């Protein structure tokens, strides 16, 4: 970033962004957006892990899958259509 003195104002500085500065700002914004998304996903994971009822339902669903107590989605959709 270049700092230029404003005409007539010795104490004031004017910040001028060059192409490299703009690129760095765009990359930083992208990284901040990614970090924000990851933080939201982490908060959602913590929320699920903290919910005893939801964790119980997940464990039961995993047991159903292991025991073969599941149907293919296509099969369920066909049943619903008839």
C-alpha positions as CSV (number, residue, x, y, z in Angstrom):
1,X,0.0,0.0,0.0
2,X,1.3,3.4,-0.9
3,X,0.7,6.4,1.4
4,X,0.6,9.8,-0.3
5,X,0.2,13.1,1.4
6,X,-3.0,14.9,0.5
7,X,-2.4,18.3,-1.0
8,X,-2.8,21.0,1.5
9,X,-2.9,18.7,4.5
10,X,0.5,17.8,5.8
11,X,-0.8,15.6,8.7
12,X,-3.4,13.6,6.7
13,X,-2.5,10.6,4.6
14,X,-4.4,9.1,1.7
15,X,-4.2,5.3,1.3
16,X,-4.1,4.1,-2.3
17,X,-4.6,0.4,-3.0
18,X,-2.7,-1.1,-5.9
19,X,-3.6,-4.3,-7.7
20,X,-1.6,-6.4,-5.3
21,X,-3.4,-4.9,-2.3
22,X,-6.8,-5.5,-3.9
23,X,-5.8,-9.1,-4.6
24,X,-4.7,-9.6,-1.0
25,X,-8.0,-8.1,0.3
26,X,-10.0,-10.4,-2.0
27,X,-8.1,-13.5,-0.8
28,X,-8.5,-12.4,2.8
29,X,-12.3,-12.0,2.4
30,X,-12.5,-15.4,0.8
31,X,-10.6,-17.0,3.7
32,X,-12.8,-15.2,6.2
33,X,-15.9,-16.4,4.4
34,X,-14.5,-20.0,4.5
35,X,-13.7,-19.6,8.2
36,X,-17.2,-18.3,8.9
37,X,-18.8,-21.3,7.2
38,X,-16.5,-23.7,9.0
39,X,-17.4,-22.0,12.4
40,X,-21.1,-22.4,11.6
41,X,-20.6,-26.1,10.8
42,X,-18.7,-26.6,14.0
43,X,-21.4,-24.9,16.0
44,X,-24.0,-27.1,14.4
45,X,-21.9,-30.2,15.2
46,X,-21.6,-29.2,18.8
47,X,-25.3,-28.6,19.0
48,X,-26.1,-32.1,17.6
49,X,-23.5,-33.7,19.9
50,X,-25.0,-31.9,22.9
51,X,-28.5,-33.1,22.1
52,X,-29.0,-36.5,23.9
53,X,-32.2,-37.3,22.1
54,X,-30.7,-36.6,18.7
55,X,-27.6,-38.7,19.5
56,X,-29.8,-41.5,20.6
57,X,-31.8,-41.4,17.4
58,X,-28.5,-41.4,15.4
59,X,-27.2,-44.5,17.3
60,X,-30.6,-46.2,16.7
61,X,-30.4,-45.4,13.0
62,X,-26.9,-46.8,12.8
63,X,-28.1,-50.0,14.5
64,X,-31.0,-50.2,12.0
65,X,-28.5,-50.0,9.1
66,X,-26.3,-52.7,10.6
67,X,-29.3,-55.0,11.2
68,X,-30.6,-54.4,7.7
69,X,-33.8,-52.7,8.9
70,X,-33.7,-50.2,6.0
71,X,-35.3,-49.7,2.6
72,X,-33.8,-48.2,-0.5
73,X,-35.1,-44.7,-1.1
74,X,-36.3,-45.7,-4.6
75,X,-38.4,-48.4,-3.0
76,X,-39.9,-46.0,-0.5
77,X,-40.7,-43.5,-3.2
78,X,-42.4,-46.1,-5.3
79,X,-44.5,-47.2,-2.3
80,X,-45.6,-43.6,-1.6
81,X,-46.5,-43.1,-5.3
82,X,-49.0,-46.0,-5.2
